[in-house]
Amino acid sequence: MSEPHCSKCCPVEPPAPATPDPLPSGAVVGALLIALAVVGGWLALVWAGATLFPG
């Protein structure tokens, strides 16, 4: 318990609850760009293979 005279001159606020920061939007955009590049590269390889070696 805080004493009544102390709360007048130096108020003590309880610490804010620790909440994790949300994922930054830049990280989400970067991950999507990387995923798009990987999928595009894979499709390009499959297309090139099908074109060069029709079967």
C-alpha positions in Angstrom: 0.0 0.0 0.0 1.3 3.4 -0.8 1.0 6.0 1.9 -1.4 8.9 1.3 1.1 11.7 1.5 3.5 10.0 -1.0 0.9 9.7 -3.8 0.4 13.5 -3.8 4.0 14.5 -4.6 5.2 11.5 -6.6 2.4 9.5 -8.2 3.4 6.0 -9.1 1.8 4.5 -12.2 1.7 0.7 -12.6 3.8 -0.5 -15.4 2.0 -1.0 -18.7 1.4 -4.7 -19.6 4.0 -6.0 -22.0 2.4 -6.5 -25.4 4.4 -7.9 -28.3 4.8 -5.5 -31.2 2.7 -6.4 -34.3 4.7 -7.6 -37.3 5.9 -4.6 -39.2 4.2 -4.2 -42.6 7.6 -3.9 -44.3 8.4 -7.4 -43.2 5.2 -8.7 -44.6 5.7 -7.0 -47.9 9.3 -8.3 -48.0 8.2 -11.8 -47.3 5.5 -11.6 -50.1 8.1 -10.3 -52.6 10.5 -13.1 -51.7 7.7 -15.7 -52.1 6.7 -14.2 -55.4 10.3 -14.3 -56.7 10.6 -17.9 -55.6 7.4 -19.0 -57.2 8.2 -17.0 -60.4 11.6 -18.6 -60.6 10.2 -22.0 -60.2 7.6 -21.4 -62.9 10.3 -20.0 -65.2 12.4 -23.2 -64.7 9.4 -25.5 -65.3 8.5 -23.5 -68.5 12.0 -23.5 -69.8 12.3 -27.3 -69.1 9.1 -28.0 -70.9 10.1 -25.8 -73.9 13.6 -27.2 -74.2 12.7 -30.8 -73.6 9.2 -31.4 -74.9 8.1 -34.8 -73.9 
